[in-house]
Amino acid sequence: MYAEAWEADAGPGDLVEIARTADRSGFDYVASCDHVAIPRRLAAAMSTVWYDPVATLGFLAGVTERVRLLSHVAVVGLRHPLLTAKQYATLDHLSGGRLILGVGAGHVQEEFEVLGVDFERRGAVLDECVDALRAALGPDEFPTHHGKLYDFEGLGQLPRPTQERVPVWVGGSSPAAVRRAAVRGDGWLPQGDPRDRLPEQIARVRRLREEAGVSDPLTVG
């Protein structure tokens, strides 16, 4: 649906060429999306070719120098936040602080079901995951989070991210996703918005952010 025909047969060499070209040309980031498994009912539209973002961005970090590494987007609700933090903190550390953690609620019900995660509550799960990841990707070797779904303290994780604050960008254009980006995110990743609708959506994100009392700048990716 959103893929180019060449992507189905692309291999490691193609990914390296694209990433190095983006690095040399001054692009802000290269990105990889997150799907565990695609059901047959969606395979024709979505394909089943989805490179794991942590492995892929780690691979591309080793062949680039400056371009940022974006998960666009990681469905972080499919995994415990400490597992996600371990993976992405390591990626940020090894890449010299180039990670942008893009997150989203997900939309493939079968993925949630096979992994034992409640699909209907994925929005609430994502909200708490973002809060937990803020702690788990922060400066503390022994992060603390006490929530409804996740509860941890006294468990150390090294290496820490190189960045003092790993930017979290929220993907999606539904009302819930836009609000989540405004209130919890450092950036917003639109999904499927027509170009002429973007100014209105960006203004809404900024208005919601102001109403929530969030003064930090917001990046639109």
N, C-alpha and C positions, 0 to 999 in steps of 0.2 A: 504493500500500500504506500509506504513512504520510502521504499528502497529503490536504488538504481539497479538495472539488470546486471551490471558487471559485479556487483557485490557478492552474488551467490557463489562465484568461482574465485573470488579474491583470496589470496593467501598471505602468509607472513611478509613476503617481499613487497606486496602491494601496500600493506599497512605501513611498513617502514618508509616506503617512498612518499606516501601521503603525509605521514607525520613529519618527516624531514623537510618536505616542501613547505608545510605549514610553519615549521620552526624557522626556516630561512626567510619566509615571506612576511613575517610579522603578525601572523594570526594569533589571536588571544589564547585559543585552546584547541585541543583535539578531544574528542569525546567518544565514549563507548556506553551502550545501553545495557540493561540488565533484564534478562529473562532466563529462568531456570529450564523450562520445558514448555513447548507450544502444543496445545491439543489439536487433533486432526481438524476440528471444525474451523480453526483459525489459520491453519498452516498455509492454505492457498493465498490468503491475504497478507499474512505476517512473515511467511517463510519460517524455517526452523534454524536458520543461521544467525545465531546471536553469540558473539564472543563475550566471554566473561569479562566484566569491566576491570576487576582488580588485576587479573592476570594480563589482560591486554594493555592496560595503562602502565603497568609495571614494565612490560616488555618495551613499550614505546618510550618510557622514561629513559631507558638505557641507550636509545639511539637519537635522542634529542637533547637540547641544552636549556632552552628558555621557555618553550611553549607550555602553557598550563595543561593539567590533566583533569578532565571533567567526567564524572559519571553522569550520564544524561539519559535516564536517571537510574539511580539505584533504588530498588524496591526494598527499602531497609526493614519494612515490617515483616519480611519473610525470615529474618534472622534476629537472633538476640543482639542487642546493641553492643555488648562487649565483644562479640565475634566480629561485627562490622567494624568496631573501633580498632581492634587488633589488625585487621586487614588494611584499613585505610590509613591508620597511623603509620604502619610500616611503609606503605606506598609514599606517604608524604615525606617520611624520614629519608628514604632511599633516593627520592627525586630531588632532594634539596628544597622542599617546601613548595611544590608546584601543584598540589592537589586542590581541586574544587569539588566538594561533595554535593552533587546534585541528587536530590531525593524526590520520590513520588509515591503515591498511594498504590499504584498498580491497577490493572484492569482485567487480568486473566484469572478467572475464578478457579480453574482447575489447578493452577500453580499453588494457590493458597490451600486448597483442599488437600493436595497430596503431601504438603509440608505441615499440615495440621494447624494452619493459621486461619482465624475467623475472617472470611472475605467481607462479610457484611459490616464488620467493625474496623475495616482497614484504615479509615480516616482517623479514628481515635487512636489506633495503634501507631500510625505514623506520627501523630502529634506528640505522643509520649516518647517515641523513638528519637525524635529530633531533640527533645529536652534531655534525654539520657545520653545522646551522642555529644551534646554540648559539654557534658561533664566528662564523658569517657575520652573525648578528643582534646580536652583542656590540658593545662600544664601539670596537673597532679598525677604523680605516679600511681597513687591509690585513689581513684575517683569515687565519688559518692553520688548515688541517685536513689531516692525512695519514691516510687510511684505506685500506681494501681496495678500495672502490668509487670514492671521490672523493678527489682530492688537489689542494689549491690553497694557494698563498701568493704574496705579492707582487702581488696584484691588488686595487686599491682600489675601494671602493664608497661613494659619497656620494649622497644624504644618509644618515646613520645614523638608526636609530630614535630617537624621542624618549625612550622608556623605557630605563633602564639595563639592564634585563633584561626582554625580551619574554616574557610567560608562555606556556608551551607546555602545552596540555592534550591528553591522549591519549584518543581515542575508541575504543569497542569494549568488549564484555563477554566475549569469549573468554578463556580462561586466559592466552594470550600477550599479549592487549591489556591485561588487568588487571595483569599483571606489568610490562609496559612502562610503564604509567601510574605504577605504584609506584616503579619504579627510575629512570625518565627524565623523568617529567612533573612539572609544577607543578600539574596538575589532571587529573581523570578525567571523561570524558563517557560515561556508561552508554549502551548501545545495546540497547533492547528488553527490559531487565530488568523483570519484574513488580515492582510496588511492594513486595510482601512479601519479595522476594529482596534488595532493595537493602541493608538493614542488614548482612546476611551478606557481601555483596560489598564494601561499604565497609570492614568490619572486615578483610577479606582484603587489600585494597589497603594499608591502614595497617600490617598485620602484615608484609607483604612489604617495605614501605618501611622499617620499623624494622629488619628483618633485613638489609637492604642498607646500613644505616648512613646513610640519608638523613634528615636532621633538619629540613629545610625544611618548612613547612606545605603541606598538599595541599588543593586546592579540588575539591569535587565539583559538577560543573555539571549 
